[in-house]
Each structure stands twice: as structure tokens, then as C-alpha cells.
Amino acid sequence: MRMGCKIFQIFLMAVAIASPAWAQEPQPVVQGDIAYIDGGVSLEERDALGAVRKDYNLLILNTSKNGEFLAADHFMIRSGKGQELLNIADAGPWIYVKLPPGSYKIEASVGGEHQKKNVQISKGKTANLHLTWE
């Protein structure tokens, strides 16, 4: 019985040591009052992001026209009145943001191409935005 417990303890330690960092829940970054996470290039990162997506009400995806995941060189969210709320370099391809209800302006750039979009965040709902790039 003792030998079986010892082997099981060794097994658990080996699993803990071998567990990759990306298997842990991603930690949000906070700028001002806005929390966000980004990433998702690898399948493991996408799985980790998927585990926390319910905590965010704006989900943004950046892809090329043929579906390749792309990181935004620059990504910004402004309030409906134009106040800068979030400013990120090298973000994505997935960007999850937690915002209060309201109207927002999204500005992003990839490889010299720029896009501006408006998004409305409603209480209790999730907004999805897919930015497609050349």
C-alpha cells in the first residue's frame, strides 16, 4: 500500500512539473479600468482563452482573408466621445475585453493597413468583432 501511494505521489509531481505554463488560465492585463487578455496563436492558447471567454463582453479576432491568424501591430479602443481607453501593441489574434455598456470605437492596424469599427456593448451580452486583413 505504501509503495502504491509513493508511486502515485511521484506521478502527480511529474505531471505538475511537466504541465506547460499555457495550460494555466490566462491572466488579464488592466489599463485604467479596462481588463483584457490576448493571444491564441497556438491551439493551447486558444483553449486557455476559451476557458475564460465568458468573463469578457467584447471578443475580437484578427485574420487574413484566407483565415490565417494575425496579431494587430496596434490596437486601440476609444469611448463614444473619443477618449482613449485601451492601447495595445502586438495584440491578438484574439483580444478579449471587459467593457461597461456603451458605444466604442475600435482602431487597429496590421502591416500598414488600418481599420476603424464601431461596436455597441449591451448589458449581459457579448459583442463579437472579426477584423479581416489583406
TIFI-713544 format. One record per residue (C-alpha): residue in three letters; x, y, z. Coordinates in Angstrom, 1 decimal, padded with zeros to 4 digits, always signed. Layout:
% TIFI-713544
     r        x        y        z
   ALA        X        Y        Z
...
//
This chain:
% TIFI-713544
     r        x        y        z
   MET   +000.0   +000.0   +000.0
   ARG   +002.8   +002.4   +000.9
   MET   +004.6   +001.7   -002.4
   GLY   +001.5   +002.4   -004.4
   CYS   +001.0   +005.8   -002.6
   LYS   +004.6   +006.7   -003.2
   ILE   +004.4   +005.9   -006.9
   PHE   +001.2   +007.9   -007.2
   GLN   +002.9   +010.9   -005.4
   ILE   +005.8   +010.7   -007.9
   PHE   +003.4   +010.5   -010.8
   LEU   +001.5   +013.6   -009.5
   MET   +004.8   +015.5   -009.1
   ALA   +005.9   +014.6   -012.6
   VAL   +002.6   +015.7   -014.1
   ALA   +002.8   +019.1   -012.2
   ILE   +006.4   +019.7   -013.4
   ALA   +005.6   +018.7   -017.0
   SER   +002.4   +020.8   -017.2
   PRO   +003.1   +023.7   -019.6
   ALA   +002.6   +027.3   -018.5
   TRP   +000.0   +027.9   -021.3
   ALA   -002.3   +025.3   -019.7
   GLN   -002.9   +027.7   -016.9
   GLU   -005.7   +030.3   -017.1
   PRO   -004.5   +033.5   -018.8
   GLN   -004.2   +036.5   -016.5
   PRO   -005.9   +039.7   -017.5
   VAL   -004.0   +042.9   -018.1
   VAL   -005.6   +046.1   -016.8
   GLN   -005.2   +049.5   -018.4
   GLY   -007.1   +052.1   -016.4
   ASP   -010.5   +050.5   -015.7
   ILE   -010.3   +048.1   -018.7
   ALA   -009.3   +044.5   -018.4
   TYR   -008.2   +042.5   -021.4
   ILE   -006.4   +039.3   -022.5
   ASP   -005.0   +038.5   -025.9
   GLY   -003.2   +035.7   -027.7
   GLY   -004.4   +032.5   -029.3
   VAL   -001.8   +031.7   -032.0
   SER   -001.4   +028.1   -030.8
   LEU   -004.2   +025.6   -030.2
   GLU   -003.2   +025.5   -026.5
   GLU   -003.5   +029.3   -026.2
   ARG   -006.9   +029.2   -027.9
   ASP   -008.1   +026.5   -025.4
   ALA   -006.9   +028.6   -022.5
   LEU   -008.6   +031.7   -023.8
   GLY   -011.8   +029.7   -024.4
   ALA   -011.9   +028.8   -020.8
   VAL   -012.2   +032.5   -019.8
   ARG   -014.2   +033.9   -022.7
   LYS   -017.4   +034.1   -020.6
   ASP   -015.7   +036.7   -018.4
   TYR   -015.4   +039.2   -021.3
   ASN   -018.1   +041.0   -023.3
   LEU   -016.1   +042.0   -026.4
   LEU   -014.4   +039.3   -028.4
   ILE   -012.2   +040.4   -031.3
   LEU   -010.5   +038.1   -033.9
   ASN   -007.9   +039.3   -036.4
   THR   -007.4   +037.1   -039.5
   SER   -006.2   +037.4   -043.1
   LYS   -008.7   +037.0   -045.9
   ASN   -007.6   +033.3   -046.2
   GLY   -008.2   +032.7   -042.5
   GLU   -004.6   +032.9   -041.1
   PHE   -004.5   +034.3   -037.6
   LEU   -002.8   +037.7   -037.4
   ALA   -001.7   +039.9   -034.5
   ALA   -002.5   +043.6   -034.7
   ASP   +000.5   +045.8   -034.8
   HIS   -001.6   +048.4   -032.9
   PHE   -005.0   +048.1   -031.3
   MET   -007.0   +050.9   -029.6
   ILE   -010.4   +051.3   -028.0
   ARG   -011.9   +054.8   -027.6
   SER   -015.1   +055.7   -025.9
   GLY   -018.0   +057.1   -027.9
   LYS   -016.7   +060.5   -027.0
   GLY   -013.2   +059.8   -028.4
   GLN   -011.4   +059.2   -025.1
   GLU   -008.6   +056.6   -025.4
   LEU   -009.5   +053.7   -023.0
   LEU   -007.1   +050.9   -024.2
   ASN   -004.0   +051.0   -026.3
   ILE   -002.1   +047.7   -027.1
   ALA   +000.9   +046.9   -029.3
   ASP   +001.2   +043.5   -030.9
   ALA   -002.2   +042.2   -029.8
   GLY   -004.1   +039.1   -030.8
   PRO   -005.0   +037.4   -032.9
   TRP   -007.8   +037.0   -030.2
   ILE   -008.4   +040.0   -028.0
   TYR   -011.0   +039.7   -025.2
   VAL   -012.0   +042.9   -023.5
   LYS   -014.3   +043.7   -020.5
   LEU   -016.1   +047.0   -021.0
   PRO   -019.1   +048.7   -019.4
   PRO   -022.2   +049.0   -021.6
   GLY   -021.9   +051.8   -024.2
   SER   -020.6   +052.7   -027.6
   TYR   -017.0   +052.3   -028.6
   LYS   -014.7   +053.0   -031.5
   ILE   -012.1   +050.2   -032.4
   GLU   -009.0   +051.2   -034.2
   ALA   -006.5   +048.6   -035.4
   SER   -003.6   +048.2   -037.8
   VAL   -001.8   +045.3   -039.4
   GLY   +001.1   +045.6   -041.8
   GLY   +000.3   +049.2   -042.6
   GLU   -003.4   +048.6   -043.2
   HIS   -005.8   +050.4   -040.8
   GLN   -009.4   +049.7   -039.8
   LYS   -011.9   +051.6   -037.7
   LYS   -015.1   +050.0   -036.5
   ASN   -017.9   +051.0   -034.1
   VAL   -019.2   +048.5   -031.5
   GLN   -022.0   +048.6   -029.1
   ILE   -021.7   +046.8   -025.7
   SER   -025.0   +045.9   -024.1
   LYS   -025.5   +044.7   -020.5
   GLY   -025.4   +040.9   -020.3
   LYS   -024.5   +040.4   -024.0
   THR   -021.3   +039.6   -025.8
   ALA   -020.2   +041.5   -028.9
   ASN   -018.1   +039.8   -031.5
   LEU   -015.9   +041.6   -034.0
   HIS   -013.9   +039.9   -036.7
   LEU   -011.3   +042.1   -038.4
   THR   -010.2   +040.7   -041.8
   TRP   -007.0   +041.9   -043.3
   GLU   -005.4   +041.8   -046.8
//
